[in-house]
Amino acid sequence: MQSLAFHKTILYSCLIVSMTVLTTGCEKFLEPDFKTQVTEDVVFANDANAQAAISGLYSNLSTTTAFNGEMTRLAAFSADELAYYTTVLSYDQFQKNQLLPDNSDVKNIWDNYYKAIYQCNTIIENSSTSTGMSEAVKTQLMGEAKFLRAFCHFYLVNCFGPVPLITATAKEKTADAPRNTVEEVYTQIKADLTDAMNTLPGDYAITGAKRIRANKWAAAAMLARVYCYTKDWANAEAMATAVLDNTSLYSLQTTANINNVFLKNGTESILEWDRTPLSATLEASIFLGWFNYFGYFDHTMLPTLINSFDSNDVRKTNWVKTGSTGSGPYKYKTSLGATENYLVLRVAEQYLIRAEARTQQSNISGAQADINVIRNRAGLDNDNTMTDKITAMAAIENERRHELFCEWGHRWFDLKRWPSLTAPATKTRADDVLGTLKTTWTSTAILYPIPQTARDANRNLTQNGGY
């Protein structure tokens, strides 16, 4: 495992202190190797400096590809959503579900999510021991850092399965950390999100109403997803309901305004990464870059996805664009960041989570009501197929596929977590769908390989099956 040692540099400009936590790799996995111009005692000496530190963490997330489009792109290749128009070895491995442990994009996910976790742990540890910060700011920053730590562990465990659970910065605890079980990782994720939900404010006052930092409801929304993934259906429903009941902050965009979903600070947004006016989201850049200049897409949506939309579905007419080589995702529409941030959590997912949780608790009518909210917003009639768990789950899969396509890996994770319809005891939905679509599919491909560089640096890391 490549090291996740960190260099922290504090930059001062004019009369305003700005602080960005930068990360680089060194010799050992998660072994801290500080070479700082300003020590942590200064960083966490007062509220202003500490606030700048967490702003630096958010800035790192919004500008690092692993958090700003790559999860969408790579997981869409792995699933049944995207193909790359030309040949790129790394992308071909995702599309064929034949990844190698030295794949650079797999390494990018692993390294950068653990780097962010280290930054979170640094903020948590130093905020808790600071004598110069106010209690209110300590609570705020620790809550946000715990949310982001849980967020990172969530994506790691869903990409790689059992992974090291890192909650400290000390090298003796992290350098040769073994893989924790999936259950252990999820237990910590739930604890972090619960702490964040119980301590963070329920508004966006700290950012002047911009939805660019985690609050109580972002934590609740992530908890709803985590409970859904871990089959805690009652809590999944409760958390999703808590978010959806907060109608003063959150509501779906209308059918006529469906393109407003991905605009900055809209009512459907729960959390987004801030983009500067001259810096587009990576998804806009990678999906629209070639189209805007040459009229074709180098990332094309698979015909099976395109053809699965109802002809009257406004999501297809507004969120898909066609060029000379095929159709591409069109959720983000500009090469500049003046009007669009990168949407991380949004309201529509909460309806879909609650529909699934209600289905699994045999509340089919309640699930159908939630699905109809999503369908009606898409310009479609009410569902008339949901009569039992099997038909309800089919309807939910259909709506998740069309609402959340090419967005943060939702489809890939869904196919991995749902049981097969033909052999539920031994297979997953990925076997049903991808086994039919791709001749190169094998069941072990539902987990990405542990990067070889990570295993080289950490003797305790085992490899996933099939690699």
NUDRENKOL-866534 format. One record per residue (C-alpha): residue in three letters; x, y, z; residue number from 1. Coordinates in pm, 1 decimal. Layout:
BEGIN
NODE  ALA  X  Y  Z  NUM
...
END
This chain:
BEGIN
NODE  MET  0.0  0.0  0.0  1
NODE  GLN  136.1  334.5  -96.5  2
NODE  SER  192.4  569.9  195.0  3
NODE  LEU  -62.2  829.3  289.2  4
NODE  ALA  183.1  1052.8  468.2  5
NODE  PHE  94.5  1415.2  462.5  6
NODE  HIS  257.7  1749.3  414.1  7
NODE  LYS  47.5  2032.6  553.0  8
NODE  THR  123.0  2379.7  423.5  9
NODE  ILE  -40.9  2689.0  562.8  10
NODE  LEU  -74.2  2973.9  317.1  11
NODE  TYR  -130.8  3331.8  429.0  12
NODE  SER  -249.8  3594.8  182.4  13
NODE  CYS  -285.6  3969.2  247.6  14
NODE  LEU  -500.8  4027.4  555.8  15
NODE  ILE  -705.7  3710.5  522.5  16
NODE  VAL  -580.2  3379.7  654.6  17
NODE  SER  -657.2  3087.8  426.8  18
NODE  MET  -554.4  2734.4  505.4  19
NODE  THR  -543.5  2430.4  279.3  20
NODE  VAL  -447.0  2082.8  391.4  21
NODE  LEU  -240.1  1923.2  114.7  22
NODE  THR  -154.2  1557.9  87.6  23
NODE  THR  125.0  1357.8  -73.0  24
NODE  GLY  232.8  996.1  -56.3  25
NODE  CYS  553.0  864.3  104.7  26
NODE  GLU  692.0  531.6  221.2  27
NODE  LYS  435.2  363.8  443.4  28
NODE  PHE  58.3  333.0  441.6  29
NODE  LEU  -97.5  607.9  652.4  30
NODE  GLU  231.9  687.2  822.0  31
NODE  PRO  232.7  1057.5  909.9  32
NODE  ASP  543.0  1244.8  802.9  33
NODE  PHE  480.5  1610.5  880.1  34
NODE  LYS  697.6  1867.6  713.9  35
NODE  THR  506.2  2179.8  801.4  36
NODE  GLN  563.8  2549.5  776.4  37
NODE  VAL  310.5  2606.5  1051.3  38
NODE  THR  246.2  2346.9  1322.0  39
NODE  GLU  -88.3  2199.4  1418.1  40
NODE  ASP  -72.4  2403.8  1737.9  41
NODE  VAL  -111.9  2709.7  1517.2  42
NODE  VAL  -369.8  2554.1  1286.9  43
NODE  PHE  -597.4  2467.5  1577.3  44
NODE  ALA  -500.6  2757.2  1802.1  45
NODE  ASN  -822.6  2950.0  1736.7  46
NODE  ASP  -1157.0  2924.1  1564.1  47
NODE  ALA  -1061.7  3115.2  1250.0  48
NODE  ASN  -757.6  2901.1  1171.5  49
NODE  ALA  -945.5  2577.9  1243.7  50
NODE  GLN  -1234.7  2684.0  1020.0  51
NODE  ALA  -982.5  2746.0  744.3  52
NODE  ALA  -846.6  2394.1  795.8  53
NODE  ILE  -1181.4  2228.1  736.8  54
NODE  SER  -1245.2  2456.6  440.9  55
NODE  GLY  -917.7  2321.6  303.9  56
NODE  LEU  -1048.8  1967.6  343.9  57
NODE  TYR  -1364.2  2049.1  146.8  58
NODE  SER  -1151.5  2220.3  -116.6  59
NODE  ASN  -940.4  1906.4  -145.7  60
NODE  LEU  -1251.6  1694.8  -199.1  61
NODE  SER  -1395.3  1928.7  -460.8  62
NODE  THR  -1074.1  1940.6  -664.6  63
NODE  THR  -959.5  1578.0  -638.3  64
NODE  THR  -1088.1  1363.5  -925.4  65
NODE  ALA  -1164.4  1067.8  -700.4  66
NODE  PHE  -1432.7  1281.8  -531.2  67
NODE  ASN  -1536.3  1487.8  -832.0  68
NODE  GLY  -1649.4  1258.8  -1110.6  69
NODE  GLU  -1419.7  956.4  -1115.1  70
NODE  MET  -1642.9  748.0  -889.0  71
NODE  THR  -1926.9  813.3  -1131.9  72
NODE  ARG  -1720.8  735.4  -1441.2  73
NODE  LEU  -1546.3  420.0  -1320.8  74
NODE  ALA  -1849.6  265.6  -1151.1  75
NODE  ALA  -2059.1  337.7  -1461.2  76
NODE  PHE  -1803.0  145.9  -1668.1  77
NODE  SER  -1820.2  -141.8  -1419.1  78
NODE  ALA  -2199.3  -151.0  -1434.3  79
NODE  ASP  -2424.8  -131.9  -1738.9  80
NODE  GLU  -2421.9  243.3  -1796.3  81
NODE  LEU  -2117.2  372.2  -1983.4  82
NODE  ALA  -1862.2  269.5  -2242.9  83
NODE  TYR  -1553.0  460.3  -2350.0  84
NODE  TYR  -1558.5  535.2  -2722.8  85
NODE  THR  -1188.8  466.5  -2784.0  86
NODE  THR  -946.4  223.3  -2623.1  87
NODE  VAL  -786.5  317.9  -2291.9  88
NODE  LEU  -632.5  24.2  -2107.7  89
NODE  SER  -737.4  133.4  -1760.7  90
NODE  TYR  -1097.6  201.0  -1867.5  91
NODE  ASP  -1116.1  -121.5  -2067.8  92
NODE  GLN  -1044.1  -316.2  -1749.7  93
NODE  PHE  -1344.1  -154.7  -1578.0  94
NODE  GLN  -1572.0  -208.1  -1877.2  95
NODE  LYS  -1479.2  -576.1  -1900.5  96
NODE  ASN  -1477.5  -619.3  -1519.8  97
NODE  GLN  -1123.6  -753.9  -1550.1  98
NODE  LEU  -930.0  -514.8  -1329.7  99
NODE  LEU  -563.9  -572.2  -1247.5  100
NODE  PRO  -416.3  -481.1  -906.2  101
NODE  ASP  -185.6  -229.0  -1074.9  102
NODE  ASN  -473.9  -34.4  -1234.8  103
NODE  SER  -394.7  333.3  -1181.2  104
NODE  ASP  -758.3  437.2  -1139.6  105
NODE  VAL  -818.0  177.8  -867.4  106
NODE  LYS  -508.8  310.1  -692.1  107
NODE  ASN  -639.8  665.9  -726.9  108
NODE  ILE  -962.3  576.9  -543.5  109
NODE  TRP  -781.8  392.9  -264.1  110
NODE  ASP  -509.9  652.7  -208.3  111
NODE  ASN  -727.6  961.4  -217.3  112
NODE  TYR  -1007.5  831.0  2.7  113
NODE  TYR  -755.0  728.7  265.9  114
NODE  LYS  -577.8  1062.9  236.7  115
NODE  ALA  -907.7  1237.1  307.0  116
NODE  ILE  -969.9  1005.9  603.6  117
NODE  TYR  -630.6  1104.5  743.5  118
NODE  GLN  -723.5  1470.3  711.9  119
NODE  CYS  -1052.1  1402.6  891.5  120
NODE  ASN  -869.6  1226.3  1174.8  121
NODE  THR  -624.1  1513.6  1203.4  122
NODE  ILE  -910.7  1759.9  1246.1  123
NODE  ILE  -1093.5  1538.4  1496.4  124
NODE  GLU  -787.3  1474.7  1712.6  125
NODE  ASN  -658.4  1829.5  1718.0  126
NODE  SER  -997.4  1992.8  1763.1  127
NODE  SER  -1071.7  1772.0  2061.4  128
NODE  THR  -747.5  1872.1  2239.5  129
NODE  SER  -730.5  2237.2  2135.6  130
NODE  THR  -730.6  2490.7  2417.8  131
NODE  GLY  -786.0  2790.4  2191.4  132
NODE  MET  -1098.7  2685.3  2000.4  133
NODE  SER  -1445.7  2753.4  2129.4  134
NODE  GLU  -1660.5  2454.4  2221.8  135
NODE  ALA  -1913.0  2544.1  1952.4  136
NODE  VAL  -1654.0  2539.6  1674.1  137
NODE  LYS  -1494.9  2223.3  1811.8  138
NODE  THR  -1832.6  2050.9  1797.0  139
NODE  GLN  -1901.5  2181.5  1445.8  140
NODE  LEU  -1567.7  2077.1  1297.5  141
NODE  MET  -1557.6  1737.8  1464.4  142
NODE  GLY  -1911.2  1667.1  1340.2  143
NODE  GLU  -1821.0  1760.1  984.2  144
NODE  ALA  -1497.3  1561.5  995.5  145
NODE  LYS  -1683.3  1255.2  1124.7  146
NODE  PHE  -1938.8  1290.9  845.7  147
NODE  LEU  -1664.1  1306.7  583.4  148
NODE  ARG  -1472.8  1017.9  742.9  149
NODE  ALA  -1789.0  807.2  725.6  150
NODE  PHE  -1847.8  918.7  366.4  151
NODE  CYS  -1498.7  803.4  264.8  152
NODE  HIS  -1522.2  470.9  448.3  153
NODE  PHE  -1860.1  411.3  281.6  154
NODE  TYR  -1713.8  434.2  -67.3  155
NODE  LEU  -1408.8  229.9  22.9  156
NODE  VAL  -1611.7  -55.9  171.7  157
NODE  ASN  -1846.0  -60.0  -126.2  158
NODE  CYS  -1561.7  -64.9  -376.7  159
NODE  PHE  -1324.3  -303.0  -199.6  160
NODE  GLY  -1524.0  -494.1  64.7  161
NODE  PRO  -1326.0  -543.3  388.4  162
NODE  VAL  -1086.9  -248.4  424.8  163
NODE  PRO  -870.0  -103.2  701.6  164
NODE  LEU  -1084.9  105.5  934.8  165
NODE  ILE  -874.8  412.1  1013.0  166
NODE  THR  -979.8  636.6  1300.6  167
NODE  ALA  -640.3  765.5  1418.2  168
NODE  THR  -330.0  933.5  1279.1  169
NODE  ALA  -62.8  756.1  1486.6  170
NODE  LYS  156.5  546.7  1259.5  171
NODE  GLU  176.2  259.0  1506.6  172
NODE  LYS  -200.4  219.9  1461.6  173
NODE  THR  -215.1  268.8  1087.7  174
NODE  ALA  106.7  171.5  910.7  175
NODE  ASP  29.6  -201.1  894.5  176
NODE  ALA  -344.1  -187.4  958.4  177
NODE  PRO  -521.1  -509.3  854.2  178
NODE  ARG  -854.6  -523.5  678.5  179
NODE  ASN  -1158.6  -491.8  902.7  180
NODE  THR  -1476.5  -679.0  826.0  181
NODE  VAL  -1750.7  -505.6  631.9  182
NODE  GLU  -1966.4  -516.4  945.0  183
NODE  GLU  -1697.9  -344.6  1153.1  184
NODE  VAL  -1655.4  -70.2  895.4  185
NODE  TYR  -2028.8  -10.9  876.6  186
NODE  THR  -2053.9  2.0  1256.1  187
NODE  GLN  -1803.5  288.6  1260.5  188
NODE  ILE  -1974.2  460.6  967.6  189
NODE  LYS  -2304.3  454.8  1155.8  190
NODE  ALA  -2141.4  582.8  1474.9  191
NODE  ASP  -1972.0  871.0  1290.4  192
NODE  LEU  -2288.2  968.9  1105.8  193
NODE  THR  -2498.2  947.9  1420.9  194
NODE  ASP  -2254.2  1174.7  1603.8  195
NODE  ALA  -2259.3  1415.8  1311.9  196
NODE  MET  -2638.8  1417.3  1294.4  197
NODE  ASN  -2667.3  1482.4  1668.4  198
NODE  THR  -2416.6  1768.3  1675.9  199
NODE  LEU  -2433.2  1951.7  1343.7  200
NODE  PRO  -2678.0  2238.6  1282.7  201
NODE  GLY  -2993.4  2181.7  1082.1  202
NODE  ASP  -2935.5  2474.1  846.6  203
NODE  TYR  -2666.8  2621.0  620.7  204
NODE  ALA  -2608.0  2941.0  814.7  205
NODE  ILE  -2235.7  2876.6  850.8  206
NODE  THR  -2194.6  2910.0  472.1  207
NODE  GLY  -2445.4  3188.5  413.3  208
NODE  ALA  -2716.7  2948.2  290.7  209
NODE  LYS  -2483.5  2774.7  44.0  210
NODE  ARG  -2525.5  2397.1  68.3  211
NODE  ILE  -2155.5  2326.6  49.2  212
NODE  ARG  -2081.2  2187.4  397.5  213
NODE  ALA  -2236.9  1893.6  576.4  214
NODE  ASN  -2518.8  1964.2  820.4  215
NODE  LYS  -2751.5  1751.8  1034.0  216
NODE  TRP  -2960.8  1649.7  733.0  217
NODE  ALA  -2664.4  1548.2  519.9  218
NODE  ALA  -2571.6  1308.8  799.4  219
NODE  ALA  -2930.8  1182.0  818.7  220
NODE  ALA  -2939.7  1131.5  440.5  221
NODE  MET  -2616.8  929.8  446.6  222
NODE  LEU  -2747.9  731.3  743.5  223
NODE  ALA  -3061.9  649.4  547.0  224
NODE  ARG  -2845.7  511.2  266.3  225
NODE  VAL  -2622.7  316.3  504.6  226
NODE  TYR  -2921.1  163.3  685.7  227
NODE  CYS  -3068.4  68.6  348.5  228
NODE  TYR  -2744.1  -98.1  239.6  229
NODE  THR  -2720.9  -287.5  570.0  230
NODE  LYS  -3088.6  -391.7  558.4  231
NODE  ASP  -3193.0  -201.0  868.4  232
NODE  TRP  -3520.7  -114.0  703.8  233
NODE  ALA  -3696.6  59.1  991.8  234
NODE  ASN  -3408.7  299.2  1049.7  235
NODE  ALA  -3363.8  356.2  675.9  236
NODE  GLU  -3726.2  463.2  652.8  237
NODE  ALA  -3701.0  678.1  964.3  238
NODE  MET  -3390.9  864.5  846.9  239
NODE  ALA  -3526.1  923.7  496.3  240
NODE  THR  -3854.1  1046.6  642.8  241
NODE  ALA  -3669.7  1285.5  873.8  242
NODE  VAL  -3502.4  1444.9  572.6  243
NODE  LEU  -3815.0  1453.1  357.0  244
NODE  ASP  -4028.9  1599.7  634.6  245
NODE  ASN  -3799.7  1902.5  647.9  246
NODE  THR  -3995.9  2076.5  373.6  247
NODE  SER  -3872.2  2422.0  465.4  248
NODE  LEU  -3531.8  2321.4  326.2  249
NODE  TYR  -3588.7  2031.2  89.9  250
NODE  SER  -3823.2  1950.4  -197.1  251
NODE  LEU  -3803.7  1801.4  -544.3  252
NODE  GLN  -3776.5  2028.7  -841.6  253
NODE  THR  -4084.8  2023.8  -1063.1  254
NODE  THR  -4118.6  1840.3  -1392.7  255
NODE  ALA  -4088.2  2166.8  -1581.6  256
NODE  ASN  -3779.0  2263.8  -1381.3  257
NODE  ILE  -3605.2  1926.4  -1377.3  258
NODE  ASN  -3287.7  2082.3  -1516.5  259
NODE  ASN  -3265.7  2289.6  -1198.5  260
NODE  VAL  -3180.2  1975.2  -999.2  261
NODE  PHE  -2808.4  2018.4  -1062.6  262
NODE  LEU  -2790.5  2394.4  -1018.6  263
NODE  LYS  -2621.8  2544.2  -712.9  264
NODE  ASN  -2806.9  2554.1  -380.9  265
NODE  GLY  -3141.0  2430.3  -510.0  266
NODE  THR  -3417.8  2285.8  -294.8  267
NODE  GLU  -3330.1  1931.9  -401.9  268
NODE  SER  -2970.7  1969.0  -287.3  269
NODE  ILE  -2868.4  1830.6  52.5  270
NODE  LEU  -2491.8  1856.3  2.2  271
NODE  GLU  -2270.8  1965.8  -284.6  272
NODE  TRP  -1902.6  2033.2  -345.7  273
NODE  ASP  -1833.9  2399.4  -414.9  274
NODE  ARG  -1698.7  2491.2  -757.7  275
NODE  THR  -1550.6  2827.9  -846.9  276
NODE  PRO  -1709.1  3029.3  -1131.1  277
NODE  LEU  -1425.9  2930.4  -1367.1  278
NODE  SER  -1400.4  2564.7  -1260.8  279
NODE  ALA  -1654.7  2313.3  -1387.0  280
NODE  THR  -1747.1  1985.7  -1226.0  281
NODE  LEU  -1534.8  1703.2  -1360.0  282
NODE  GLU  -1848.0  1529.5  -1485.6  283
NODE  ALA  -1928.9  1826.3  -1708.6  284
NODE  SER  -1571.4  1828.6  -1833.8  285
NODE  ILE  -1536.5  1457.1  -1905.0  286
NODE  PHE  -1885.3  1395.9  -2041.6  287
NODE  LEU  -1928.2  1716.1  -2244.6  288
NODE  GLY  -1570.9  1811.7  -2328.8  289
NODE  TRP  -1548.0  1644.1  -2668.0  290
NODE  PHE  -1913.2  1706.9  -2749.6  291
NODE  ASN  -1886.0  2082.0  -2699.3  292
NODE  TYR  -1586.5  2105.1  -2934.9  293
NODE  PHE  -1639.1  1825.0  -3184.5  294
NODE  GLY  -2000.6  1712.8  -3153.4  295
NODE  TYR  -1936.6  1361.3  -3027.4  296
NODE  PHE  -1914.8  1182.4  -2692.9  297
NODE  ASP  -1613.2  983.2  -2581.2  298
NODE  HIS  -1825.0  847.4  -2291.9  299
NODE  THR  -2134.0  689.0  -2444.1  300
NODE  MET  -2432.5  549.3  -2258.8  301
NODE  LEU  -2499.1  183.2  -2336.8  302
NODE  PRO  -2797.7  116.0  -2564.0  303
NODE  THR  -2951.4  -106.0  -2295.1  304
NODE  LEU  -2971.8  198.2  -2067.5  305
NODE  ILE  -3088.9  442.1  -2334.5  306
NODE  ASN  -3357.9  204.6  -2457.1  307
NODE  SER  -3486.3  131.4  -2107.5  308
NODE  PHE  -3629.1  482.7  -2062.6  309
NODE  ASP  -3995.0  543.8  -2131.5  310
NODE  SER  -4029.5  770.3  -2434.5  311
NODE  ASN  -4215.6  1028.1  -2223.7  312
NODE  ASP  -3955.2  1035.1  -1946.7  313
NODE  VAL  -3829.1  1392.4  -1911.4  314
NODE  ARG  -3512.5  1258.8  -1752.4  315
NODE  LYS  -3418.4  1113.0  -2089.5  316
NODE  THR  -3504.2  1426.4  -2283.1  317
NODE  ASN  -3328.5  1658.2  -2037.3  318
NODE  TRP  -3047.1  1452.5  -1880.7  319
NODE  VAL  -2926.9  1269.9  -2194.4  320
NODE  LYS  -2773.8  1433.4  -2501.4  321
NODE  THR  -2703.9  1273.3  -2837.8  322
NODE  GLY  -2397.6  1329.9  -3054.7  323
NODE  SER  -2245.6  1168.4  -3360.7  324
NODE  THR  -2107.6  870.6  -3165.6  325
NODE  GLY  -2410.0  807.0  -2944.4  326
NODE  SER  -2565.8  954.3  -2633.2  327
NODE  GLY  -2394.2  1083.6  -2321.3  328
NODE  PRO  -2495.4  1197.3  -1971.4  329
NODE  TYR  -2619.8  1555.6  -1965.0  330
NODE  LYS  -2703.4  1618.6  -1600.4  331
NODE  TYR  -2431.7  1884.5  -1580.2  332
NODE  LYS  -2454.4  2127.1  -1869.2  333
NODE  THR  -2175.1  2380.7  -1848.1  334
NODE  SER  -1797.2  2386.8  -1866.8  335
NODE  LEU  -1791.4  2663.9  -1603.7  336
NODE  GLY  -1884.6  2649.4  -1236.3  337
NODE  ALA  -2083.2  2972.9  -1218.1  338
NODE  THR  -2420.6  2796.1  -1197.3  339
NODE  GLU  -2338.0  2435.6  -1105.8  340
NODE  ASN  -2170.9  2275.8  -807.1  341
NODE  TYR  -2108.8  1902.6  -781.0  342
NODE  LEU  -2415.8  1744.9  -621.9  343
NODE  VAL  -2329.5  1485.6  -357.2  344
NODE  LEU  -2661.7  1413.8  -183.6  345
NODE  ARG  -3007.6  1498.6  -312.0  346
NODE  VAL  -3370.9  1459.4  -214.9  347
NODE  ALA  -3479.6  1216.2  -488.6  348
NODE  GLU  -3256.3  943.4  -347.9  349
NODE  GLN  -3433.7  970.4  -13.4  350
NODE  TYR  -3769.0  887.1  -174.0  351
NODE  LEU  -3610.7  585.1  -339.7  352
NODE  ILE  -3447.9  471.5  -15.8  353
NODE  ARG  -3776.5  501.6  169.4  354
NODE  ALA  -3960.6  313.5  -103.9  355
NODE  GLU  -3715.7  24.6  -72.8  356
NODE  ALA  -3731.1  26.3  308.0  357
NODE  ARG  -4110.8  27.9  301.8  358
NODE  THR  -4118.0  -256.0  49.2  359
NODE  GLN  -3896.3  -471.1  268.5  360
NODE  GLN  -4133.9  -404.9  558.6  361
NODE  SER  -4430.4  -513.0  340.8  362
NODE  ASN  -4570.4  -159.7  314.0  363
NODE  ILE  -4624.7  -183.6  -60.4  364
NODE  SER  -4873.3  103.5  -80.1  365
NODE  GLY  -4632.2  334.7  102.1  366
NODE  ALA  -4351.0  232.9  -130.7  367
NODE  GLN  -4573.7  287.5  -430.2  368
NODE  ALA  -4656.8  639.0  -310.0  369
NODE  ASP  -4285.7  725.2  -297.1  370
NODE  ILE  -4219.1  574.1  -638.7  371
NODE  ASN  -4507.4  771.8  -783.8  372
NODE  VAL  -4355.8  1095.2  -652.2  373
NODE  ILE  -4042.7  1019.2  -854.6  374
NODE  ARG  -4235.0  897.1  -1159.4  375
NODE  ASN  -4469.4  1194.6  -1165.1  376
NODE  ARG  -4177.9  1435.9  -1145.1  377
NODE  ALA  -4031.2  1252.1  -1447.5  378
NODE  GLY  -4355.7  1316.1  -1637.6  379
NODE  LEU  -4475.5  955.9  -1604.7  380
NODE  ASP  -4805.6  809.1  -1487.3  381
NODE  ASN  -4847.6  639.5  -1151.4  382
NODE  ASP  -4704.7  290.3  -1118.0  383
NODE  ASN  -4960.8  10.2  -1146.4  384
NODE  THR  -4725.8  -288.3  -1115.9  385
NODE  MET  -4636.6  -290.1  -744.6  386
NODE  THR  -4845.3  -561.9  -582.8  387
NODE  ASP  -4589.6  -753.3  -374.3  388
NODE  LYS  -4221.1  -738.3  -277.9  389
NODE  ILE  -4099.7  -884.7  -606.6  390
NODE  THR  -4290.8  -644.0  -829.6  391
NODE  ALA  -4221.3  -353.3  -596.1  392
NODE  MET  -3846.6  -414.9  -603.4  393
NODE  ALA  -3857.1  -437.1  -983.0  394
NODE  ALA  -4025.9  -96.2  -995.3  395
NODE  ILE  -3773.4  47.3  -747.8  396
NODE  GLU  -3481.0  -85.6  -949.6  397
NODE  ASN  -3630.5  70.5  -1261.0  398
NODE  GLU  -3668.2  412.7  -1099.6  399
NODE  ARG  -3326.2  405.4  -933.7  400
NODE  ARG  -3171.5  316.2  -1267.1  401
NODE  HIS  -3332.2  611.7  -1442.9  402
NODE  GLU  -3315.5  870.6  -1165.6  403
NODE  LEU  -2960.0  803.1  -1047.2  404
NODE  PHE  -2789.3  692.0  -1369.6  405
NODE  CYS  -2425.1  793.8  -1405.9  406
NODE  GLU  -2426.8  947.4  -1059.9  407
NODE  TRP  -2185.4  853.2  -779.1  408
NODE  GLY  -2186.3  479.5  -861.3  409
NODE  HIS  -2544.6  416.2  -750.2  410
NODE  ARG  -2622.4  161.2  -1022.0  411
NODE  TRP  -2299.3  -36.0  -962.2  412
NODE  PHE  -2357.5  -49.7  -587.0  413
NODE  ASP  -2721.9  -148.5  -635.8  414
NODE  LEU  -2632.8  -441.4  -859.2  415
NODE  LYS  -2375.2  -558.0  -604.4  416
NODE  ARG  -2598.3  -535.3  -296.7  417
NODE  TRP  -2921.7  -682.3  -435.0  418
NODE  PRO  -2962.7  -1061.8  -451.3  419
NODE  SER  -2998.9  -1244.1  -779.3  420
NODE  LEU  -3352.9  -1306.4  -895.3  421
NODE  THR  -3261.0  -1660.5  -999.4  422
NODE  ALA  -3013.0  -1772.7  -733.9  423
NODE  PRO  -3048.2  -1533.6  -439.2  424
NODE  ALA  -2851.6  -1748.1  -194.9  425
NODE  THR  -2529.8  -1746.8  -396.9  426
NODE  LYS  -2543.2  -1471.7  -659.1  427
NODE  THR  -2613.4  -1099.7  -686.6  428
NODE  ARG  -2818.7  -888.3  -920.6  429
NODE  ALA  -2489.9  -806.3  -1091.7  430
NODE  ASP  -2466.8  -1170.8  -1197.9  431
NODE  ASP  -2812.5  -1149.0  -1352.8  432
NODE  VAL  -2753.9  -824.1  -1540.5  433
NODE  LEU  -2382.3  -814.0  -1616.4  434
NODE  GLY  -2354.5  -1189.3  -1666.3  435
NODE  THR  -2596.7  -1149.1  -1956.0  436
NODE  LEU  -2448.6  -828.0  -2092.2  437
NODE  LYS  -2074.9  -899.3  -2067.7  438
NODE  THR  -1903.5  -1220.5  -2173.8  439
NODE  THR  -1610.3  -1132.5  -1946.8  440
NODE  TRP  -1818.2  -1107.4  -1626.4  441
NODE  THR  -1725.9  -1316.2  -1322.0  442
NODE  SER  -1890.6  -1301.9  -980.6  443
NODE  THR  -1568.0  -1205.4  -803.2  444
NODE  ALA  -1561.0  -880.9  -1001.4  445
NODE  ILE  -1812.5  -721.3  -764.5  446
NODE  LEU  -1510.6  -613.8  -557.2  447
NODE  TYR  -1224.2  -411.0  -697.2  448
NODE  PRO  -872.9  -544.8  -629.8  449
NODE  ILE  -667.3  -405.7  -343.7  450
NODE  PRO  -398.7  -196.3  -519.8  451
NODE  GLN  -67.0  -375.8  -545.9  452
NODE  THR  120.0  -70.6  -420.3  453
NODE  ALA  -90.2  -80.5  -104.8  454
NODE  ARG  -10.1  -446.4  -46.1  455
NODE  ASP  358.0  -387.5  -113.8  456
NODE  ALA  364.8  -126.9  164.1  457
NODE  ASN  143.5  -313.7  411.7  458
NODE  ARG  220.8  -679.8  476.0  459
NODE  ASN  -117.2  -731.5  647.0  460
NODE  LEU  -332.8  -650.4  344.4  461
NODE  THR  -479.2  -956.9  177.7  462
NODE  GLN  -611.9  -956.4  -176.9  463
NODE  ASN  -973.1  -998.7  -285.5  464
NODE  GLY  -1074.2  -1324.0  -448.3  465
NODE  GLY  -1030.7  -1347.9  -825.0  466
NODE  TYR  -717.9  -1132.4  -834.6  467
END
